[in-house]
Amino acid sequence: YFILFYTEPMPGQTLKHVVAAEERFVEEVCRRHPESGNPAIMGNCQAGWASALLCADRPDIAGPLILNGAPMSYWAGVSGVNPMRYKGGMLGGVWLTSMLCDLGNGKFDGANLVSNFESLNPANTLWSKNYRVYSEIDTEEDRFLNFEKWWGGFYLMNAEEIHFIVSNLFVGNKLEQGTLELHEGEPLSLKNIQSPIVVFASKGDNITPPQQALEWIPRVYRSIDEIRGLGQVIVYIIHEDIGHLGIFVAASVAKKEHKEIIRSSEMIDFLPPGLYEMEIVDKGKKEGLSDYDVRFVERDISDLMALNENKKEMAEEDADFARVAAVSEINDMLYNTFVGPWVRTFSTESSAAFLKQIHPLRVNKY
């Protein structure tokens, strides 16, 4: 079963409504398959933290949680590396999102998010991927067009929805801190998740590096004893070089990592509580099919902390990011008090549609 979204959000849609709809969806899957137990839930990229919210809010309906390239620890990372980690703060925080929503007459254009990704590697965006089409024109056309149609399917979100995401997750980092509230007055803790968790990250991912995918574990669970005491099983697997999109769409990853993760999901249920690294060893070709041996190696919290080369700076960086989050709230308040009312006064459906159509990524497609 797949949960997909329409390009246009429902009127008044918020993140709380999205999570509630996902929960109803999973409830229906459980109802249709009463003999199978709770379904495994797999979330790619941003759907990863959404799936984690679902599992933490309704652990009674969730099976194993599989997070692929999903950002969960937004302040984590190696100092001076991966500019996406700093971009929101460098631009002053969530106020810019508020302005873009006002210019969109209450809706946020997802093309702005894709533009952030494209700007990480301008050489590829402006040159390499286009050069490859013409240099391999006999074989590259279908792959290029299929990818660009998928990559260029920009979605819209309501202002309340994207504001909640940026303020509470990307800038505020409230998910791993246990202070995010889906329901007023009820902070949501990732410790509520009772089913096994599998995290798939890659060292070649410059959008969700391994630190952002994994460092929430030592921050939520202070020790390996706490993980075991809560009866939790957490498994992680780190690819050496695949890029962010490759985690989801690369055929090589689908044939190896994804296939083995899914194949091993029932086995994970029988692991003793603790933290494990999943190792996939190629045993060679047999009858034209790759044959892999999967091992679960016990790890400690210190193994995850070793991914961050600047461990001594973590506390200092957290304090810096906390100050950025505070400044972000002040900037957003100032914008909504002095500038936002004027922008909203002059924004209409027609002006929003015009700005949407002249977005550089859409003009590129034209």
C-alpha positions as CSV (number, residue, x, y, z in Angstrom):
1,Y,0.0,0.0,0.0
2,F,1.2,3.5,-0.8
3,I,0.2,6.8,0.8
4,L,0.4,9.6,-1.8
5,F,-0.6,13.3,-1.9
6,Y,-2.5,15.4,-4.3
7,T,-0.6,18.4,-5.7
8,E,-3.1,20.8,-4.1
9,P,-3.7,20.6,-0.3
10,M,-7.2,20.3,1.1
11,P,-8.5,23.7,2.4
12,G,-7.4,24.2,6.0
13,Q,-5.0,21.2,5.9
14,T,-2.4,21.1,8.7
15,L,0.3,18.6,9.6
16,K,-2.0,17.3,12.4
17,H,-4.7,16.5,9.7
18,V,-2.0,14.7,7.5
19,V,-0.9,12.5,10.4
20,A,-4.5,11.7,11.3
21,A,-5.2,10.7,7.7
22,E,-2.2,8.5,7.7
23,E,-3.3,6.8,10.9
24,R,-6.8,6.1,9.4
25,F,-5.1,4.7,6.4
26,V,-2.9,2.3,8.5
27,E,-6.0,1.4,10.6
28,E,-7.8,0.3,7.4
29,V,-4.7,-1.8,6.3
30,C,-4.8,-3.5,9.6
31,R,-8.5,-4.1,9.3
32,R,-8.1,-5.8,5.9
33,H,-5.3,-8.1,7.1
34,P,-6.2,-9.1,10.7
35,E,-4.1,-12.2,10.4
36,S,-0.9,-10.4,9.5
37,G,-0.2,-8.2,12.5
38,N,0.6,-4.5,12.2
39,P,2.1,-3.4,8.8
40,A,5.7,-2.3,8.4
41,I,5.8,1.4,7.6
42,M,8.5,2.8,5.3
43,G,9.1,6.5,4.9
44,N,11.5,8.1,2.4
45,C,13.1,11.4,3.1
46,Q,10.5,13.8,4.6
47,A,8.0,11.0,4.8
48,G,10.4,9.4,7.3
49,W,9.8,11.9,10.1
50,A,6.1,11.9,9.1
51,S,6.1,8.1,9.6
52,A,7.9,8.5,12.9
53,L,5.2,10.9,14.1
54,L,2.6,8.4,13.1
55,C,4.3,5.6,15.0
56,A,4.9,7.7,18.1
57,D,1.3,8.9,18.2
58,R,-0.3,5.5,17.5
59,P,2.2,2.8,18.4
60,D,-0.7,0.3,18.7
61,I,-1.2,0.2,14.9
62,A,2.4,0.4,13.7
63,G,4.8,-2.5,12.8
64,P,8.5,-2.0,12.0
65,L,9.4,1.5,11.1
66,I,11.9,1.9,8.2
67,L,13.4,5.3,7.6
68,N,15.3,5.9,4.3
69,G,17.4,9.0,4.1
70,A,15.1,10.7,6.6
71,P,16.2,13.8,8.5
72,M,15.4,13.3,12.2
73,S,18.1,15.2,14.0
74,Y,18.1,18.6,12.2
75,W,20.9,20.3,14.1
76,A,23.3,17.4,13.8
77,G,26.2,17.2,11.4
78,V,29.9,17.7,10.9
79,S,30.9,21.4,11.4
80,G,31.3,23.3,8.2
81,V,30.0,20.5,6.0
82,N,26.6,20.1,4.2
83,P,25.3,23.7,3.7
84,M,21.7,22.7,3.8
85,R,22.1,22.4,7.6
86,Y,22.9,26.1,7.9
87,K,20.7,27.6,5.2
88,G,17.6,28.3,7.2
89,G,19.5,30.1,9.9
90,M,21.6,32.1,7.4
91,L,18.4,33.4,5.9
92,G,16.9,34.5,9.2
93,G,14.7,31.5,9.9
94,V,11.0,30.8,9.3
95,W,10.0,34.4,8.3
96,L,11.0,33.8,4.7
97,T,8.6,30.8,4.6
98,S,5.9,33.0,5.9
99,M,6.5,35.6,3.2
100,L,6.5,33.0,0.4
101,C,3.2,31.7,1.8
102,D,1.8,35.2,1.8
103,L,2.9,35.8,-1.8
104,G,1.3,32.5,-2.7
105,N,-2.0,33.7,-1.2
106,G,-1.9,31.3,1.7
107,K,0.0,28.4,-0.1
108,F,3.6,27.4,-0.2
109,D,5.1,26.4,-3.6
110,G,7.1,23.2,-3.3
111,A,9.3,24.3,-6.2
112,N,11.1,26.4,-3.6
113,L,12.2,23.3,-1.7
114,V,13.4,21.6,-4.9
115,S,15.3,24.8,-5.7
116,N,17.2,24.4,-2.4
117,F,18.2,20.9,-3.4
118,E,19.3,22.0,-6.9
119,S,21.4,24.8,-5.5
120,L,23.5,22.3,-3.6
121,N,25.2,21.2,-6.8
122,P,25.0,23.9,-9.4
123,A,27.5,22.2,-11.7
124,N,25.2,19.2,-12.0
125,T,22.0,21.3,-12.3
126,L,23.3,23.6,-14.9
127,W,25.7,21.4,-16.9
128,S,26.3,17.8,-16.1
129,K,22.9,16.3,-16.2
130,N,22.1,18.1,-19.5
131,Y,25.5,17.1,-21.0
132,R,24.8,13.5,-20.2
133,V,21.5,13.5,-22.2
134,Y,23.3,14.6,-25.4
135,S,26.4,12.6,-24.9
136,E,24.4,9.4,-24.4
137,I,21.4,10.4,-26.5
138,D,20.6,6.8,-27.7
139,T,20.1,5.5,-24.3
140,E,19.6,8.4,-21.9
141,E,16.4,10.0,-23.2
142,D,13.8,7.9,-21.4
143,R,15.6,7.9,-18.1
144,F,16.1,11.7,-18.2
145,L,12.5,12.4,-19.1
146,N,11.0,10.0,-16.5
147,F,13.2,11.5,-13.8
148,E,12.6,15.1,-14.7
149,K,8.8,14.6,-14.8
150,W,8.9,13.0,-11.4
151,W,11.4,15.6,-10.0
152,G,9.4,18.5,-11.4
153,G,6.1,17.4,-9.9
154,F,6.0,20.3,-7.5
155,Y,3.5,20.1,-4.7
156,L,1.8,22.9,-2.8
157,M,1.2,23.1,1.0
158,N,-1.0,25.3,3.1
159,A,0.8,28.1,5.1
160,E,0.0,26.5,8.5
161,E,1.4,23.2,7.3
162,I,4.8,24.3,6.0
163,H,5.2,26.9,8.9
164,F,4.7,24.1,11.5
165,I,7.2,21.9,9.7
166,V,9.9,24.6,9.3
167,S,9.5,26.1,12.7
168,N,9.2,22.9,14.7
169,L,11.5,20.6,12.8
170,F,14.0,22.2,10.4
171,V,14.7,25.2,12.7
172,G,13.4,24.3,16.1
173,N,14.5,20.6,16.1
174,K,11.7,19.8,18.5
175,L,11.1,16.2,17.4
176,E,14.3,14.7,18.9
177,Q,13.9,17.0,21.9
178,G,10.5,15.6,22.7
179,T,8.8,19.0,22.8
180,L,6.9,18.8,19.5
181,E,3.1,18.9,20.1
182,L,0.7,17.4,17.5
183,H,-2.1,17.7,20.1
184,E,-2.1,20.8,22.2
185,G,-0.5,20.2,25.6
186,E,0.7,16.7,24.7
187,P,4.5,16.6,23.7
188,L,5.3,13.7,21.4
189,S,8.2,11.5,22.3
190,L,10.0,9.2,19.9
191,K,10.4,6.8,22.9
192,N,6.7,6.1,22.4
193,I,7.6,4.0,19.3
194,Q,7.3,0.4,20.4
195,S,8.1,-1.4,17.1
196,P,11.6,-2.1,15.7
197,I,13.2,0.9,13.9
198,V,15.5,0.5,10.8
199,V,17.5,3.5,9.6
200,F,19.1,3.6,6.2
201,A,21.6,6.4,5.6
202,S,24.5,7.1,3.2
203,K,27.8,8.9,3.5
204,G,27.2,10.2,0.0
205,D,24.0,11.9,0.9
206,N,24.5,15.7,1.1
207,I,20.9,16.5,2.0
208,T,20.4,14.0,4.9
209,P,23.9,13.0,5.9
210,P,24.3,10.1,8.3
211,Q,24.5,12.4,11.4
212,Q,21.0,13.9,10.6
213,A,19.6,10.4,10.0
214,L,21.1,8.8,13.1
215,E,22.1,11.2,15.8
216,W,18.6,11.4,17.2
217,I,19.2,7.9,18.7
218,P,21.9,9.0,21.2
219,R,19.9,12.1,22.0
220,V,16.6,10.4,22.6
221,Y,18.1,7.3,24.3
222,R,20.9,8.4,26.6
223,S,22.5,4.9,26.8
224,I,22.3,1.4,25.3
225,D,20.8,0.3,28.6
226,E,17.9,2.7,28.1
227,I,17.2,1.2,24.7
228,R,17.3,-2.3,26.1
229,G,15.2,-1.2,29.2
230,L,12.5,0.1,26.9
231,G,12.5,-3.2,24.9
232,Q,13.4,-1.3,21.7
233,V,15.3,-2.7,18.7
234,I,17.1,-0.2,16.5
235,V,19.0,-1.3,13.4
236,Y,21.0,1.0,11.1
237,I,22.7,0.5,7.8
238,I,25.1,3.1,6.2
239,H,25.9,3.1,2.5
240,E,29.3,4.3,1.5
241,D,28.6,6.6,-1.4
242,I,25.0,6.6,-2.9
243,G,23.5,10.1,-3.1
244,H,20.2,11.3,-1.5
245,L,17.9,10.5,-4.4
246,G,19.7,7.2,-5.1
247,I,18.6,5.9,-1.7
248,F,15.0,5.9,-3.0
249,V,15.3,5.4,-6.8
250,A,18.6,3.7,-7.6
251,A,18.1,0.2,-9.1
252,S,21.3,-1.0,-7.4
253,V,20.0,0.0,-4.0
254,A,16.5,-1.5,-4.6
255,K,18.1,-4.8,-5.6
256,K,20.4,-4.9,-2.6
257,E,19.7,-2.8,0.5
258,H,15.9,-2.3,0.1
259,K,15.4,-6.0,-0.8
260,E,17.4,-7.2,2.2
261,I,15.8,-4.7,4.6
262,I,12.3,-5.9,3.6
263,R,13.4,-9.6,3.6
264,S,14.9,-9.2,7.0
265,S,12.0,-7.3,8.6
266,E,10.5,-10.4,10.2
267,M,13.9,-11.5,11.5
268,I,14.4,-8.1,13.2
269,D,11.3,-8.8,15.3
270,F,13.2,-11.6,17.0
271,L,16.4,-9.7,17.8
272,P,16.9,-9.0,21.6
273,P,16.4,-5.3,22.5
274,G,19.5,-3.2,21.6
275,L,21.3,-1.3,18.8
276,Y,22.6,-3.1,15.8
277,E,24.3,-2.4,12.5
278,M,23.0,-4.3,9.5
279,E,25.8,-5.6,7.3
280,I,25.0,-7.0,3.9
281,V,27.8,-9.2,2.5
282,D,27.8,-10.3,-1.2
283,K,28.3,-14.0,-1.4
284,G,28.6,-14.0,-5.2
285,K,26.4,-14.8,-8.2
286,K,24.2,-17.8,-8.2
287,E,22.0,-18.7,-11.1
288,G,22.1,-15.1,-12.3
289,L,20.9,-13.7,-9.0
290,S,23.0,-11.9,-6.3
291,D,23.1,-13.8,-3.1
292,Y,23.6,-11.8,0.1
293,D,24.3,-12.7,3.6
294,V,22.8,-10.4,6.2
295,R,24.3,-10.0,9.7
296,F,23.2,-7.9,12.6
297,V,26.2,-6.7,14.6
298,E,25.7,-5.3,18.1
299,R,26.7,-1.7,18.5
300,D,26.9,0.9,21.3
301,I,25.8,4.5,21.4
302,S,29.5,5.4,21.2
303,D,29.6,3.9,17.6
304,L,27.0,6.4,16.5
305,M,28.7,9.3,18.2
306,A,31.9,8.4,16.3
307,L,30.2,9.5,13.1
308,N,30.6,13.1,14.3
309,E,34.2,14.2,14.0
310,N,33.7,17.2,16.2
311,K,32.1,15.6,19.3
312,K,33.5,18.3,21.6
313,E,31.8,21.0,19.6
314,M,28.3,19.4,19.8
315,A,27.1,21.2,22.9
316,E,28.4,24.5,21.7
317,E,26.8,24.0,18.3
318,D,23.5,23.0,19.9
319,A,23.6,26.3,21.8
320,D,24.2,28.2,18.6
321,F,21.4,26.5,16.8
322,A,19.1,27.2,19.8
323,R,19.9,30.9,19.5
324,V,19.2,30.8,15.8
325,A,15.8,29.2,16.6
326,A,15.0,32.0,19.0
327,V,16.0,34.7,16.5
328,S,13.9,32.9,13.9
329,E,10.8,33.3,16.1
330,I,11.6,37.0,16.7
331,N,12.0,37.6,13.0
332,D,8.8,35.8,12.2
333,M,6.9,37.9,14.8
334,L,8.4,41.1,13.4
335,Y,7.5,40.1,9.8
336,N,3.9,39.1,10.7
337,T,3.4,42.3,12.7
338,F,4.9,44.9,10.3
339,V,5.3,43.4,6.8
340,G,3.0,40.4,6.5
341,P,-0.3,42.4,6.6
342,W,0.8,44.5,3.6
343,V,1.9,41.5,1.6
344,R,-1.4,39.7,2.3
345,T,-3.4,42.8,1.3
346,F,-1.9,42.8,-2.2
347,S,-1.8,39.1,-2.7
348,T,-4.6,37.4,-4.8
349,E,-5.2,34.1,-6.5
350,S,-4.1,35.7,-9.8
351,S,-0.9,37.2,-8.4
352,A,-0.1,33.8,-6.7
353,A,-0.7,31.9,-9.9
354,F,1.5,34.3,-11.9
355,L,4.4,34.0,-9.4
356,K,4.0,30.2,-9.5
357,Q,4.3,30.1,-13.3
358,I,7.4,32.3,-13.5
359,H,9.3,30.3,-10.9
360,P,12.7,29.6,-12.4
361,L,12.3,25.8,-12.2
362,R,9.1,26.0,-14.1
363,V,10.5,28.4,-16.7
364,N,13.4,26.0,-17.1
365,K,10.9,23.2,-18.0
366,Y,9.0,25.4,-20.5
